[in-house]
Amino acid sequence: MLLQLQRRSDSDLLRPGEVAMIFGVRPATVARWSQEGRLAYTLTPGGHRRYWWAEVRKLLKYEETT
């Protein structure tokens, strides 16, 4: 899975479940992080959250340093 993450483009969009898998948390936690402003997101036309890989990577780096 790590190899797949390294090959992503910064503009790739991830689903909440994918982000949750990366961090080892539940999708509800990812939703809470976005509501708290910790993780930027965009909405699909249907109103579903999607997360930019670049933003996920930033949070990963932050989590590693704390």
mmCIF file of the N, C-alpha and C atoms, coordinates in Angstrom:
data_MODEL
# 
_entry.id   MODEL 
# 
loop_
_atom_site.group_PDB 
_atom_site.id 
_atom_site.type_symbol 
_atom_site.label_atom_id 
_atom_site.label_alt_id 
_atom_site.label_comp_id 
_atom_site.label_asym_id 
_atom_site.label_entity_id 
_atom_site.label_seq_id 
_atom_site.pdbx_PDB_ins_code 
_atom_site.Cartn_x 
_atom_site.Cartn_y 
_atom_site.Cartn_z 
_atom_site.occupancy 
_atom_site.B_iso_or_equiv 
_atom_site.pdbx_formal_charge 
_atom_site.auth_seq_id 
_atom_site.auth_comp_id 
_atom_site.auth_asym_id 
_atom_site.auth_atom_id 
_atom_site.pdbx_PDB_model_num 
ATOM 1   N N  . MET A 1 1  ? 0.828   -1.203 0.000  1.00 0.00 ? 1  MET A N  1 
ATOM 2   C CA . MET A 1 1  ? 0.000   0.000  0.000  1.00 0.00 ? 1  MET A CA 1 
ATOM 3   C C  . MET A 1 1  ? 0.860   1.249  0.000  1.00 0.00 ? 1  MET A C  1 
ATOM 4   N N  . LEU A 1 2  ? 1.994   1.228  0.707  1.00 0.00 ? 2  LEU A N  1 
ATOM 5   C CA . LEU A 1 2  ? 2.865   2.400  0.752  1.00 0.00 ? 2  LEU A CA 1 
ATOM 6   C C  . LEU A 1 2  ? 3.336   2.779  -0.641 1.00 0.00 ? 2  LEU A C  1 
ATOM 7   N N  . LEU A 1 3  ? 3.643   1.788  -1.471 1.00 0.00 ? 3  LEU A N  1 
ATOM 8   C CA . LEU A 1 3  ? 4.086   2.066  -2.838 1.00 0.00 ? 3  LEU A CA 1 
ATOM 9   C C  . LEU A 1 3  ? 2.993   2.801  -3.605 1.00 0.00 ? 3  LEU A C  1 
ATOM 10  N N  . GLN A 1 4  ? 1.736   2.386  -3.432 1.00 0.00 ? 4  GLN A N  1 
ATOM 11  C CA . GLN A 1 4  ? 0.626   3.061  -4.105 1.00 0.00 ? 4  GLN A CA 1 
ATOM 12  C C  . GLN A 1 4  ? 0.511   4.508  -3.637 1.00 0.00 ? 4  GLN A C  1 
ATOM 13  N N  . LEU A 1 5  ? 0.739   4.767  -2.378 1.00 0.00 ? 5  LEU A N  1 
ATOM 14  C CA . LEU A 1 5  ? 0.644   6.124  -1.851 1.00 0.00 ? 5  LEU A CA 1 
ATOM 15  C C  . LEU A 1 5  ? 1.730   7.006  -2.424 1.00 0.00 ? 5  LEU A C  1 
ATOM 16  N N  . GLN A 1 6  ? 2.922   6.472  -2.610 1.00 0.00 ? 6  GLN A N  1 
ATOM 17  C CA . GLN A 1 6  ? 4.029   7.265  -3.124 1.00 0.00 ? 6  GLN A CA 1 
ATOM 18  C C  . GLN A 1 6  ? 3.817   7.647  -4.581 1.00 0.00 ? 6  GLN A C  1 
ATOM 19  N N  . ARG A 1 7  ? 3.063   6.884  -5.315 1.00 0.00 ? 7  ARG A N  1 
ATOM 20  C CA . ARG A 1 7  ? 2.842   7.148  -6.740 1.00 0.00 ? 7  ARG A CA 1 
ATOM 21  C C  . ARG A 1 7  ? 1.697   8.108  -7.009 1.00 0.00 ? 7  ARG A C  1 
ATOM 22  N N  . ARG A 1 8  ? 1.036   8.569  -5.985 1.00 0.00 ? 8  ARG A N  1 
ATOM 23  C CA . ARG A 1 8  ? -0.105  9.470  -6.161 1.00 0.00 ? 8  ARG A CA 1 
ATOM 24  C C  . ARG A 1 8  ? 0.347   10.869 -6.567 1.00 0.00 ? 8  ARG A C  1 
ATOM 25  N N  . SER A 1 9  ? -0.503  11.527 -7.326 1.00 0.00 ? 9  SER A N  1 
ATOM 26  C CA . SER A 1 9  ? -0.299  12.926 -7.676 1.00 0.00 ? 9  SER A CA 1 
ATOM 27  C C  . SER A 1 9  ? -0.914  13.791 -6.577 1.00 0.00 ? 9  SER A C  1 
ATOM 28  N N  . ASP A 1 10 ? -0.342  14.974 -6.332 1.00 0.00 ? 10 ASP A N  1 
ATOM 29  C CA . ASP A 1 10 ? -0.856  15.867 -5.285 1.00 0.00 ? 10 ASP A CA 1 
ATOM 30  C C  . ASP A 1 10 ? -2.322  16.231 -5.494 1.00 0.00 ? 10 ASP A C  1 
ATOM 31  N N  . SER A 1 11 ? -2.775  16.222 -6.743 1.00 0.00 ? 11 SER A N  1 
ATOM 32  C CA . SER A 1 11 ? -4.149  16.625 -7.028 1.00 0.00 ? 11 SER A CA 1 
ATOM 33  C C  . SER A 1 11 ? -5.131  15.454 -6.979 1.00 0.00 ? 11 SER A C  1 
ATOM 34  N N  . ASP A 1 12 ? -4.646  14.242 -6.728 1.00 0.00 ? 12 ASP A N  1 
ATOM 35  C CA . ASP A 1 12 ? -5.548  13.092 -6.605 1.00 0.00 ? 12 ASP A CA 1 
ATOM 36  C C  . ASP A 1 12 ? -6.503  13.295 -5.434 1.00 0.00 ? 12 ASP A C  1 
ATOM 37  N N  . LEU A 1 13 ? -7.724  12.844 -5.622 1.00 0.00 ? 13 LEU A N  1 
ATOM 38  C CA . LEU A 1 13 ? -8.734  12.933 -4.563 1.00 0.00 ? 13 LEU A CA 1 
ATOM 39  C C  . LEU A 1 13 ? -8.948  11.558 -3.948 1.00 0.00 ? 13 LEU A C  1 
ATOM 40  N N  . LEU A 1 14 ? -9.028  11.528 -2.635 1.00 0.00 ? 14 LEU A N  1 
ATOM 41  C CA . LEU A 1 14 ? -9.247  10.285 -1.914 1.00 0.00 ? 14 LEU A CA 1 
ATOM 42  C C  . LEU A 1 14 ? -10.596 10.315 -1.214 1.00 0.00 ? 14 LEU A C  1 
ATOM 43  N N  . ARG A 1 15 ? -11.195 9.153  -1.091 1.00 0.00 ? 15 ARG A N  1 
ATOM 44  C CA . ARG A 1 15 ? -12.451 9.009  -0.362 1.00 0.00 ? 15 ARG A CA 1 
ATOM 45  C C  . ARG A 1 15 ? -12.157 8.943  1.129  1.00 0.00 ? 15 ARG A C  1 
ATOM 46  N N  . PRO A 1 16 ? -13.157 9.255  1.962  1.00 0.00 ? 16 PRO A N  1 
ATOM 47  C CA . PRO A 1 16 ? -12.930 9.200  3.406  1.00 0.00 ? 16 PRO A CA 1 
ATOM 48  C C  . PRO A 1 16 ? -12.406 7.856  3.896  1.00 0.00 ? 16 PRO A C  1 
ATOM 49  N N  . GLY A 1 17 ? -12.891 6.766  3.330  1.00 0.00 ? 17 GLY A N  1 
ATOM 50  C CA . GLY A 1 17 ? -12.431 5.443  3.728  1.00 0.00 ? 17 GLY A CA 1 
ATOM 51  C C  . GLY A 1 17 ? -10.959 5.214  3.418  1.00 0.00 ? 17 GLY A C  1 
ATOM 52  N N  . GLU A 1 18 ? -10.507 5.761  2.296  1.00 0.00 ? 18 GLU A N  1 
ATOM 53  C CA . GLU A 1 18 ? -9.092  5.628  1.931  1.00 0.00 ? 18 GLU A CA 1 
ATOM 54  C C  . GLU A 1 18 ? -8.210  6.408  2.903  1.00 0.00 ? 18 GLU A C  1 
ATOM 55  N N  . VAL A 1 19 ? -8.646  7.619  3.235  1.00 0.00 ? 19 VAL A N  1 
ATOM 56  C CA . VAL A 1 19 ? -7.897  8.443  4.190  1.00 0.00 ? 19 VAL A CA 1 
ATOM 57  C C  . VAL A 1 19 ? -7.875  7.757  5.552  1.00 0.00 ? 19 VAL A C  1 
ATOM 58  N N  . ALA A 1 20 ? -9.006  7.209  5.955  1.00 0.00 ? 20 ALA A N  1 
ATOM 59  C CA . ALA A 1 20 ? -9.086  6.513  7.240  1.00 0.00 ? 20 ALA A CA 1 
ATOM 60  C C  . ALA A 1 20 ? -8.123  5.331  7.280  1.00 0.00 ? 20 ALA A C  1 
ATOM 61  N N  . MET A 1 21 ? -8.026  4.600  6.192  1.00 0.00 ? 21 MET A N  1 
ATOM 62  C CA . MET A 1 21 ? -7.122  3.454  6.129  1.00 0.00 ? 21 MET A CA 1 
ATOM 63  C C  . MET A 1 21 ? -5.665  3.903  6.276  1.00 0.00 ? 21 MET A C  1 
ATOM 64  N N  . ILE A 1 22 ? -5.315  5.015  5.665  1.00 0.00 ? 22 ILE A N  1 
ATOM 65  C CA . ILE A 1 22 ? -3.947  5.536  5.730  1.00 0.00 ? 22 ILE A CA 1 
ATOM 66  C C  . ILE A 1 22 ? -3.571  5.866  7.172  1.00 0.00 ? 22 ILE A C  1 
ATOM 67  N N  . PHE A 1 23 ? -4.489  6.474  7.909  1.00 0.00 ? 23 PHE A N  1 
ATOM 68  C CA . PHE A 1 23 ? -4.220  6.896  9.279  1.00 0.00 ? 23 PHE A CA 1 
ATOM 69  C C  . PHE A 1 23 ? -4.558  5.831  10.323 1.00 0.00 ? 23 PHE A C  1 
ATOM 70  N N  . GLY A 1 24 ? -5.244  4.781  9.908  1.00 0.00 ? 24 GLY A N  1 
ATOM 71  C CA . GLY A 1 24 ? -5.636  3.743  10.855 1.00 0.00 ? 24 GLY A CA 1 
ATOM 72  C C  . GLY A 1 24 ? -6.748  4.181  11.792 1.00 0.00 ? 24 GLY A C  1 
ATOM 73  N N  . VAL A 1 25 ? -7.677  4.985  11.252 1.00 0.00 ? 25 VAL A N  1 
ATOM 74  C CA . VAL A 1 25 ? -8.812  5.477  12.040 1.00 0.00 ? 25 VAL A CA 1 
ATOM 75  C C  . VAL A 1 25 ? -10.104 5.163  11.289 1.00 0.00 ? 25 VAL A C  1 
ATOM 76  N N  . ARG A 1 26 ? -11.229 5.488  11.899 1.00 0.00 ? 26 ARG A N  1 
ATOM 77  C CA . ARG A 1 26 ? -12.524 5.288  11.253 1.00 0.00 ? 26 ARG A CA 1 
ATOM 78  C C  . ARG A 1 26 ? -12.845 6.476  10.350 1.00 0.00 ? 26 ARG A C  1 
ATOM 79  N N  . PRO A 1 27 ? -13.654 6.278  9.303  1.00 0.00 ? 27 PRO A N  1 
ATOM 80  C CA . PRO A 1 27 ? -14.062 7.401  8.443  1.00 0.00 ? 27 PRO A CA 1 
ATOM 81  C C  . PRO A 1 27 ? -14.721 8.540  9.219  1.00 0.00 ? 27 PRO A C  1 
ATOM 82  N N  . ALA A 1 28 ? -15.413 8.231  10.301 1.00 0.00 ? 28 ALA A N  1 
ATOM 83  C CA . ALA A 1 28 ? -16.039 9.287  11.117 1.00 0.00 ? 28 ALA A CA 1 
ATOM 84  C C  . ALA A 1 28 ? -14.974 10.207 11.717 1.00 0.00 ? 28 ALA A C  1 
ATOM 85  N N  . THR A 1 29 ? -13.821 9.653  12.035 1.00 0.00 ? 29 THR A N  1 
ATOM 86  C CA . THR A 1 29 ? -12.727 10.471 12.567 1.00 0.00 ? 29 THR A CA 1 
ATOM 87  C C  . THR A 1 29 ? -12.219 11.426 11.496 1.00 0.00 ? 29 THR A C  1 
ATOM 88  N N  . VAL A 1 30 ? -12.116 10.939 10.278 1.00 0.00 ? 30 VAL A N  1 
ATOM 89  C CA . VAL A 1 30 ? -11.678 11.785 9.157  1.00 0.00 ? 30 VAL A CA 1 
ATOM 90  C C  . VAL A 1 30 ? -12.677 12.919 8.955  1.00 0.00 ? 30 VAL A C  1 
ATOM 91  N N  . ALA A 1 31 ? -13.964 12.622 9.030  1.00 0.00 ? 31 ALA A N  1 
ATOM 92  C CA . ALA A 1 31 ? -15.004 13.657 8.900  1.00 0.00 ? 31 ALA A CA 1 
ATOM 93  C C  . ALA A 1 31 ? -14.867 14.688 10.012 1.00 0.00 ? 31 ALA A C  1 
ATOM 94  N N  . ARG A 1 32 ? -14.605 14.231 11.230 1.00 0.00 ? 32 ARG A N  1 
ATOM 95  C CA . ARG A 1 32 ? -14.429 15.161 12.344 1.00 0.00 ? 32 ARG A CA 1 
ATOM 96  C C  . ARG A 1 32 ? -13.223 16.056 12.118 1.00 0.00 ? 32 ARG A C  1 
ATOM 97  N N  . TRP A 1 33 ? -12.118 15.470 11.645 1.00 0.00 ? 33 TRP A N  1 
ATOM 98  C CA . TRP A 1 33 ? -10.925 16.274 11.356 1.00 0.00 ? 33 TRP A CA 1 
ATOM 99  C C  . TRP A 1 33 ? -11.235 17.365 10.342 1.00 0.00 ? 33 TRP A C  1 
ATOM 100 N N  . SER A 1 34 ? -12.034 17.045 9.328  1.00 0.00 ? 34 SER A N  1 
ATOM 101 C CA . SER A 1 34 ? -12.364 18.059 8.315  1.00 0.00 ? 34 SER A CA 1 
ATOM 102 C C  . SER A 1 34 ? -13.264 19.138 8.911  1.00 0.00 ? 34 SER A C  1 
ATOM 103 N N  . GLN A 1 35 ? -14.176 18.766 9.790  1.00 0.00 ? 35 GLN A N  1 
ATOM 104 C CA . GLN A 1 35 ? -15.040 19.752 10.452 1.00 0.00 ? 35 GLN A CA 1 
ATOM 105 C C  . GLN A 1 35 ? -14.229 20.660 11.373 1.00 0.00 ? 35 GLN A C  1 
ATOM 106 N N  . GLU A 1 36 ? -13.178 20.128 11.965 1.00 0.00 ? 36 GLU A N  1 
ATOM 107 C CA . GLU A 1 36 ? -12.312 20.895 12.856 1.00 0.00 ? 36 GLU A CA 1 
ATOM 108 C C  . GLU A 1 36 ? -11.290 21.748 12.096 1.00 0.00 ? 36 GLU A C  1 
ATOM 109 N N  . GLY A 1 37 ? -11.212 21.561 10.779 1.00 0.00 ? 37 GLY A N  1 
ATOM 110 C CA . GLY A 1 37 ? -10.271 22.325 9.970  1.00 0.00 ? 37 GLY A CA 1 
ATOM 111 C C  . GLY A 1 37 ? -8.882  21.719 9.888  1.00 0.00 ? 37 GLY A C  1 
ATOM 112 N N  . ARG A 1 38 ? -8.716  20.512 10.378 1.00 0.00 ? 38 ARG A N  1 
ATOM 113 C CA . ARG A 1 38 ? -7.408  19.853 10.337 1.00 0.00 ? 38 ARG A CA 1 
ATOM 114 C C  . ARG A 1 38 ? -7.086  19.293 8.966  1.00 0.00 ? 38 ARG A C  1 
ATOM 115 N N  . LEU A 1 39 ? -8.115  19.020 8.157  1.00 0.00 ? 39 LEU A N  1 
ATOM 116 C CA . LEU A 1 39 ? -7.924  18.384 6.856  1.00 0.00 ? 39 LEU A CA 1 
ATOM 117 C C  . LEU A 1 39 ? -8.863  19.030 5.845  1.00 0.00 ? 39 LEU A C  1 
ATOM 118 N N  . ALA A 1 40 ? -8.273  19.689 4.850  1.00 0.00 ? 40 ALA A N  1 
ATOM 119 C CA . ALA A 1 40 ? -9.074  20.368 3.821  1.00 0.00 ? 40 ALA A CA 1 
ATOM 120 C C  . ALA A 1 40 ? -9.737  19.336 2.909  1.00 0.00 ? 40 ALA A C  1 
ATOM 121 N N  . TYR A 1 41 ? -10.885 19.710 2.396  1.00 0.00 ? 41 TYR A N  1 
ATOM 122 C CA . TYR A 1 41 ? -11.621 18.807 1.515  1.00 0.00 ? 41 TYR A CA 1 
ATOM 123 C C  . TYR A 1 41 ? -12.370 19.594 0.461  1.00 0.00 ? 41 TYR A C  1 
ATOM 124 N N  . THR A 1 42 ? -12.883 18.874 -0.502 1.00 0.00 ? 42 THR A N  1 
ATOM 125 C CA . THR A 1 42 ? -13.773 19.434 -1.511 1.00 0.00 ? 42 THR A CA 1 
ATOM 126 C C  . THR A 1 42 ? -15.016 18.564 -1.532 1.00 0.00 ? 42 THR A C  1 
ATOM 127 N N  . LEU A 1 43 ? -16.087 19.090 -2.066 1.00 0.00 ? 43 LEU A N  1 
ATOM 128 C CA . LEU A 1 43 ? -17.332 18.329 -2.155 1.00 0.00 ? 43 LEU A CA 1 
ATOM 129 C C  . LEU A 1 43 ? -17.589 17.916 -3.593 1.00 0.00 ? 43 LEU A C  1 
ATOM 130 N N  . THR A 1 44 ? -18.066 16.703 -3.775 1.00 0.00 ? 44 THR A N  1 
ATOM 131 C CA . THR A 1 44 ? -18.486 16.248 -5.097 1.00 0.00 ? 44 THR A CA 1 
ATOM 132 C C  . THR A 1 44 ? -19.832 16.898 -5.411 1.00 0.00 ? 44 THR A C  1 
ATOM 133 N N  . PRO A 1 45 ? -20.285 16.835 -6.657 1.00 0.00 ? 45 PRO A N  1 
ATOM 134 C CA . PRO A 1 45 ? -21.609 17.375 -6.972 1.00 0.00 ? 45 PRO A CA 1 
ATOM 135 C C  . PRO A 1 45 ? -22.718 16.732 -6.126 1.00 0.00 ? 45 PRO A C  1 
ATOM 136 N N  . GLY A 1 46 ? -22.493 15.514 -5.674 1.00 0.00 ? 46 GLY A N  1 
ATOM 137 C CA . GLY A 1 46 ? -23.482 14.830 -4.841 1.00 0.00 ? 46 GLY A CA 1 
ATOM 138 C C  . GLY A 1 46 ? -23.354 15.150 -3.356 1.00 0.00 ? 46 GLY A C  1 
ATOM 139 N N  . GLY A 1 47 ? -22.384 16.008 -2.993 1.00 0.00 ? 47 GLY A N  1 
ATOM 140 C CA . GLY A 1 47 ? -22.225 16.429 -1.618 1.00 0.00 ? 47 GLY A CA 1 
ATOM 141 C C  . GLY A 1 47 ? -21.321 15.551 -0.767 1.00 0.00 ? 47 GLY A C  1 
ATOM 142 N N  . HIS A 1 48 ? -20.536 14.678 -1.396 1.00 0.00 ? 48 HIS A N  1 
ATOM 143 C CA . HIS A 1 48 ? -19.627 13.798 -0.661 1.00 0.00 ? 48 HIS A CA 1 
ATOM 144 C C  . HIS A 1 48 ? -18.244 14.432 -0.544 1.00 0.00 ? 48 HIS A C  1 
ATOM 145 N N  . ARG A 1 49 ? -17.628 14.252 0.606  1.00 0.00 ? 49 ARG A N  1 
ATOM 146 C CA . ARG A 1 49 ? -16.290 14.814 0.819  1.00 0.00 ? 49 ARG A CA 1 
ATOM 147 C C  . ARG A 1 49 ? -15.241 13.996 0.085  1.00 0.00 ? 49 ARG A C  1 
ATOM 148 N N  . ARG A 1 50 ? -14.269 14.718 -0.477 1.00 0.00 ? 50 ARG A N  1 
ATOM 149 C CA . ARG A 1 50 ? -13.077 14.113 -1.063 1.00 0.00 ? 50 ARG A CA 1 
ATOM 150 C C  . ARG A 1 50 ? -11.887 14.911 -0.566 1.00 0.00 ? 50 ARG A C  1 
ATOM 151 N N  . TYR A 1 51 ? -10.776 14.228 -0.356 1.00 0.00 ? 51 TYR A N  1 
ATOM 152 C CA . TYR A 1 51 ? -9.590  14.835 0.236  1.00 0.00 ? 51 TYR A CA 1 
ATOM 153 C C  . TYR A 1 51 ? -8.435  14.793 -0.753 1.00 0.00 ? 51 TYR A C  1 
ATOM 154 N N  . TRP A 1 52 ? -7.744  15.922 -0.902 1.00 0.00 ? 52 TRP A N  1 
ATOM 155 C CA . TRP A 1 52 ? -6.593  15.979 -1.790 1.00 0.00 ? 52 TRP A CA 1 
ATOM 156 C C  . TRP A 1 52 ? -5.431  15.225 -1.165 1.00 0.00 ? 52 TRP A C  1 
ATOM 157 N N  . TRP A 1 53 ? -4.725  14.453 -1.969 1.00 0.00 ? 53 TRP A N  1 
ATOM 158 C CA . TRP A 1 53 ? -3.577  13.700 -1.490 1.00 0.00 ? 53 TRP A CA 1 
ATOM 159 C C  . TRP A 1 53 ? -2.541  14.640 -0.861 1.00 0.00 ? 53 TRP A C  1 
ATOM 160 N N  . ALA A 1 54 ? -2.350  15.814 -1.431 1.00 0.00 ? 54 ALA A N  1 
ATOM 161 C CA . ALA A 1 54 ? -1.372  16.769 -0.885 1.00 0.00 ? 54 ALA A CA 1 
ATOM 162 C C  . ALA A 1 54 ? -1.731  17.147 0.549  1.00 0.00 ? 54 ALA A C  1 
ATOM 163 N N  . GLU A 1 55 ? -3.006  17.339 0.844  1.00 0.00 ? 55 GLU A N  1 
ATOM 164 C CA . GLU A 1 55 ? -3.445  17.698 2.192  1.00 0.00 ? 55 GLU A CA 1 
ATOM 165 C C  . GLU A 1 55 ? -3.274  16.526 3.159  1.00 0.00 ? 55 GLU A C  1 
ATOM 166 N N  . VAL A 1 56 ? -3.560  15.332 2.680  1.00 0.00 ? 56 VAL A N  1 
ATOM 167 C CA . VAL A 1 56 ? -3.386  14.138 3.506  1.00 0.00 ? 56 VAL A CA 1 
ATOM 168 C C  . VAL A 1 56 ? -1.911  13.978 3.846  1.00 0.00 ? 56 VAL A C  1 
ATOM 169 N N  . ARG A 1 57 ? -1.065  14.178 2.855  1.00 0.00 ? 57 ARG A N  1 
ATOM 170 C CA . ARG A 1 57 ? 0.384   14.048 3.067  1.00 0.00 ? 57 ARG A CA 1 
ATOM 171 C C  . ARG A 1 57 ? 0.884   15.067 4.092  1.00 0.00 ? 57 ARG A C  1 
ATOM 172 N N  . LYS A 1 58 ? 0.365   16.295 4.022  1.00 0.00 ? 58 LYS A N  1 
ATOM 173 C CA . LYS A 1 58 ? 0.746   17.328 5.003  1.00 0.00 ? 58 LYS A CA 1 
ATOM 174 C C  . LYS A 1 58 ? 0.392   16.883 6.420  1.00 0.00 ? 58 LYS A C  1 
ATOM 175 N N  . LEU A 1 59 ? -0.818  16.353 6.587  1.00 0.00 ? 59 LEU A N  1 
ATOM 176 C CA . LEU A 1 59 ? -1.247  15.906 7.910  1.00 0.00 ? 59 LEU A CA 1 
ATOM 177 C C  . LEU A 1 59 ? -0.422  14.710 8.378  1.00 0.00 ? 59 LEU A C  1 
ATOM 178 N N  . LEU A 1 60 ? -0.068  13.820 7.453  1.00 0.00 ? 60 LEU A N  1 
ATOM 179 C CA . LEU A 1 60 ? 0.782   12.688 7.804  1.00 0.00 ? 60 LEU A CA 1 
ATOM 180 C C  . LEU A 1 60 ? 2.130   13.174 8.341  1.00 0.00 ? 60 LEU A C  1 
ATOM 181 N N  . LYS A 1 61 ? 2.713   14.132 7.653  1.00 0.00 ? 61 LYS A N  1 
ATOM 182 C CA . LYS A 1 61 ? 4.009   14.663 8.082  1.00 0.00 ? 61 LYS A CA 1 
ATOM 183 C C  . LYS A 1 61 ? 3.881   15.348 9.446  1.00 0.00 ? 61 LYS A C  1 
ATOM 184 N N  . TYR A 1 62 ? 2.789   16.063 9.656  1.00 0.00 ? 62 TYR A N  1 
ATOM 185 C CA . TYR A 1 62 ? 2.555   16.722 10.939 1.00 0.00 ? 62 TYR A CA 1 
ATOM 186 C C  . TYR A 1 62 ? 2.420   15.694 12.057 1.00 0.00 ? 62 TYR A C  1 
ATOM 187 N N  . GLU A 1 63 ? 1.655   14.645 11.791 1.00 0.00 ? 63 GLU A N  1 
ATOM 188 C CA . GLU A 1 63 ? 1.442   13.597 12.793 1.00 0.00 ? 63 GLU A CA 1 
ATOM 189 C C  . GLU A 1 63 ? 2.751   12.887 13.133 1.00 0.00 ? 63 GLU A C  1 
ATOM 190 N N  . GLU A 1 64 ? 3.647   12.742 12.166 1.00 0.00 ? 64 GLU A N  1 
ATOM 191 C CA . GLU A 1 64 ? 4.920   12.074 12.413 1.00 0.00 ? 64 GLU A CA 1 
ATOM 192 C C  . GLU A 1 64 ? 5.838   12.909 13.305 1.00 0.00 ? 64 GLU A C  1 
ATOM 193 N N  . THR A 1 65 ? 5.701   14.224 13.258 1.00 0.00 ? 65 THR A N  1 
ATOM 194 C CA . THR A 1 65 ? 6.588   15.088 14.036 1.00 0.00 ? 65 THR A CA 1 
ATOM 195 C C  . THR A 1 65 ? 6.083   15.370 15.438 1.00 0.00 ? 65 THR A C  1 
ATOM 196 N N  . THR A 1 66 ? 4.819   15.026 15.721 1.00 0.00 ? 66 THR A N  1 
ATOM 197 C CA . THR A 1 66 ? 4.279   15.290 17.057 1.00 0.00 ? 66 THR A CA 1 
ATOM 198 C C  . THR A 1 66 ? 4.225   14.031 17.892 1.00 0.00 ? 66 THR A C  1 
# 
